[in-house]
Structure formats: structure tokens, C-alpha cells
Amino acid sequence: MKSIHPILAIPVLSLLLNCNAAKPTSLASQNAKTYAELSVKEGGEWKGKKYEGGTFKNVQNLTLPSSHTDHSYYIRYEGPGWESNKIGYRLYLDWRNAIDIYGKLTEEMVLQGVGQDGFDSYHEMSDWGADILKVGKGLGIGSIGRVVDNEVQHFNKVENTTARVENSKANSKVFVNYKGWETNGETTDLSSELTASPDQRYTRHTIQSSRALNGIVTGIVNLYKLPSIRKTSGNGKWAYIATYGKQTLFNDNLGMAVFYKTSDAEKVFEGATDHLVQFKPTTEKVTFYFLGAWEKEPNGIKTEAEFLKYLDENLAKLNTSNELK
């Protein structure tokens, strides 16, 4: 497959997007350590649920067309993406609403070149890395669902979905608003804010529901049936669930974790496809963190012992300051 070397991604971007790229302020700079983007096709046409023809254009805001679903070929790599110099993530901006992981072989910003040379070319290992996580019917890592009758409901019924990306020197953010999300005969408006920080693997995820609903969950996909690792901080304010082992599409080691406030959590349990944290019903904002640590990243974490030490260091920070910086 053709791939774009990360060092060359910036100079060739205008050619890749046929000079129809977003404003320069939306593009990663040479020395950026975080980046978020949203790229959609223009110049083609909808034929049923699929978008045919056209070229990709980076945009700052998007209202999801009613025709859009999974594999509509309208959004580059199927949703917004965000990255730090350590790792990348993408959100399936459709009924699945799962978060996937891009393992990176470089500390350069790479998302601008991902998926430009084929809709799902990122499933193959390239010089920058690859999509490394198999999500299946799960939540992926750190996304949101709702448990109804012991089954995780995704975002099958939503009146309207909007997304926005924002890049600054301090961080990069993705904002998603789901208006009229219906599950179990109940409807809510749910907002999601995802923040990537320089030199960090974690994403800070803040959600808010307009209706206090039972069963709102986040979690870690567990298609490889790895045991969950659980730990609570010394003062009992924060805790994490985690997994570690061969759980990538390339049969190498990946650690995944979710950090959450114990006061926000109703229970931690095993679902059919995910390790789950269920939040208490609330209309207040709920903030948690999730991360992946791939053994092949530059200076990556290579063993479970190193991964647990890394998690404990972050848990200690939350124990002291109530946030990760």
C-alpha cells in the first residue's frame, strides 16, 4: 500500500486535499504535540446510505447527514480523530459510537495522512503505525453506551449529531453533541468532550446528560478475554480498571485503562464484550480518563509490570490533585 511518511505529511497535505483543505489554523504544525481533525467528502453524492465520489476536506464543524451510517465512506476514517505525540484515537461517528486506537511508530503528528490512500488502509501496518484495536460490538476504549436489560445499547436512535474539533498550543479537543438519544423509551441530549494533552497517552473525557439515566457506562473492550485489573487510590477518590496483554490486530502487547472517580461510579462489572464502569444517574458533568499503551510506540511500555507502574503513577496524581496534567 502507499503510505505517507509523517515527516512529509505537512508539505504534501495541500496536494492530498486538492487545495480544498481546512483553514491553516486547523492543521497540525511541524512542532505540534497534539492534533484533532474531522475530514469529510465533498464533490460527490449520496446514493442511499453510501457517499460516492468526491474528495476529502478538513472541516471544523459537522452536522451528521441523516443518510450517514457505518461504512458510508463519507468521513475519513469514519469519524473525528485526535492524537498526542504518543498515541492516536478515533471515534466512530455513527450508531456504533466506539473509540478505536491508532498505535504510532513515531512521535510526529500523523492523522492528516491517515486514510488518504484508501478508505481503510490504516488497518495495514505503515511507517507511521496502524489501527491496532479490534472493537467488534464493544465500546472500544472510553466511549459511552447504556446498559438496558444486561445489554449495552449504542447510539442506534439519535435525532441529531454534531461534532467539532479544536486545536490550541495547550491541547486538542473533539466535541460531540447527541441530541435526542433514545434508549429504553427514554430520550436525552448527551454532550462529550475529548481532550488530548502533549506527551500523554490519556484522553480526558467529560460527558453530560440532560436527563439522569440509569445504566450509562464506559469501558474497555474485551474480545480477547483478558482479566480486568482493578485498583483504588489510597484516599478512595479515584480508581481504575485495566487490561494488559496480546489484544491487538497484530498480536502484540497493549495496555488499556479507564480512570474514574469512585463517587461517580455505581458499579464495575463484566459485560458481554466489555469490562464496564457504570455511572450513577446524574445531569452533572462526569469526567474520567482513558488510555492505551502500545509496546511498539517509541520508548513504549514493554511489560505488564511497567504498565502497572505507569498506571499507579497516574493514580497517585489523581489521588493528590484530582486531575491529570
Secondary structure, 3 states (H helix, E strand, C coil): CCCCCHHHHHHHHHHHCCCCCCCHHHCCCCCCCEEEECEEEECCEEECCEEECCEEEECCEEECCCCCCCCCCCEHHHCCEEEECCCEEEECCCCCCCEEEEEECCCCCCHHHCCCCCCCHHHCCCCCEEECCCCCCCCEECCCEEEECCEEECCCCEEEEEEEEEECCCCEEEEEEEEEEEECCEEEEEEEEEEECCCCCCEEEEEEECCCCCCEEEEEECCCCCCCEEEECCCCCEEEEEEEEECCCCCCEEEEEEEEECCCEEEEEECCCEEEEEECCCCCCEEEEEEEEECCCCCCCCCHHHHHHHHHHHHHHHHHHCCCC
